[in-house]
Amino acid sequence: MANVVLVYDVSWFSRLEPDEAAYHGSFSLKRVGVRVIFTHEPGANEAGVAGTLVKNLKRAMAHDYSLKLSQVVISRTASPC
């Protein structure tokens, strides 16, 4: 089993609803001893409050983006051509 998982950014774990589901993926890995490293998120790998704030902000932004994108896709597929 891998000791480390490299993840491009926080949004990979952040598109689900409710917010608890977004944490489940990274939490499940940490619980079995796998370290999650975000490769393109400055500050997300920091220990303590700074890292937590960065991850929570990025998760919220990714979730909001996903919701808005789905609304655009639904509105364009629902309109007649």
N, C-alpha and C positions, 0 to 999 in steps of 0.2 A: 504494500500500500504506500502511496506517496506521502511524504512528510509535508510537502508544500504544494499549493495550487496557485498558479499565476493567473490572475484575472485582469483583463484589459482595463476595465473601470468599474466603479461602484454600480452603475446602472444595470449590470448583468444580474445582480441580485435584487433589483429595485422596481421592477415593473409590475409586481403583483399587488393585489389588494386583499385584505387590509394590510396595514403597515407591518403587522407581526409576521405575515407570510414572507415579506421581503427579507426579514432578518433570519428566517428559518434556514435558508440555504447556507449562509456563512456560519451560523451558529452550529448547525449539524456537523459541518466539517471541523470546526474548532473543538467540539465536544469529543470527537474521536481522535484528537491530537494532530489534525492537519492544519497547518498555518496558511491563511489566505493572504496573498500579497497582491495588491492592486498596482499594476505596472504603470498606468498612465493617470494616476490621481495624486497630485502633490498633497501631502499632508494626511492622506487616508490611512497610511501605515503608521502614523505617529501613535505612541502610547498616550493614554490619558484623555483629558478633556478635548484637546485640540483635534486629535484623530477622530473622536466620537462626533464632534461638531461637524467636521468636514464630511464624514460618511453620512450623517443624518441629512445635511443640507443637499448633498449630491443625490441621495436616495429620493428625497422629496422632489427635486428638480427632474429626475428621470421619470418618476411616476407621473408628474404633471405633464411632461412632454409626451409620454405614452398615451395619456388620456386625450390630449389635444389632437394628436396624430390619428387616433382611432375615430374621433369625431369628424375629422376632415375626410378620412377614407369612407366612412359611412355616408356622409352627406354627398360625396361625389358618386358613390355607387347607387344611391337612392334616387338621384336626379335623372330624368330621362335625357337621352342624348339627342 
